Amino acid sequence: MRSNRTLAIRQTLVPRLFFLSLVCLSVSSCGTLSSVGKADFSYKDMPIADGSAVAGEGNNVLFQGKPLMLTGMGIKVGDKLRDVKLAQTDLSMIAVNDTKGKGKVRIISIVPSLDTKVCEQQTHYLSEKNMGLDRMVELITISIDTPFAQKRFAEEAKIGNVTFLSDFRAADFGKAHGLLLKDLHLLSRALLVVDKDNKVRYLQITPELAQLPDLEEAFRFARKLVTAS
């Protein structure tokens, strides 16, 4: 029984680790997050995705042109955010609709792993380039990184205005929204803007996983929602 469980863990971890190493190499050498602890993050010139993939079973995104299948029940603009539970950095569980920004507009940034350069830059951009929007909306980052890894990242990056939530236990968020990469047990890269009633008003799933989402467009959309309310 123990050997079967060990084999299952290896079958899950090996493709994930291999994929993460490829992501690092495709952008730059990864190593440790050496630039995160600096006062000023060094932004790299990275491509921004054009358009959006479709969430849910039977759809896919690309990584360097290779298709990666998505699994779970897809979500689209106009749907309500599904109220699944995620782990906070103190390991306590919270429903995604009950975060501190409940009743406000929220921008949800979804990344495969904070331990890659693209995800690192996406999270810094969310935190640092929102032009004061963080005073009016809640900024959230969701990944399958452990809560310990998320907490360490936030501390080293000096990011205090983003709520970090982990889907590491059973990937319930990824499955409930059709954003789970089936064979890798990682989340696809995506951006959601959710209104005060938890309705998805903006959604971009990057068709190519190694590209950044259009955070500026998400900021503009969120600001419009705030102004309208």
Secondary structure, DSSP 4 states (H G I P E B T S, - for coil): -HHHHHHHHHHHHHHHHHHHHHHHHHHS--SS-TTTTSSS-------B--S----STT-EEEETTEEEEEES----TTSBPP--EEE-TTS-EEEGGGSTTTTS-EEEEE-S-TTSHHHHHHHHHHHHSSTTGGGTSEEEEEESS-HHHHHHHHHHHT--SEEEEE-TTT-HHHHHHT-EETTTTEEPPEEEEE-TTSBEEEEEE-SBTTSBP-HHHHHHHHHHHHHH-
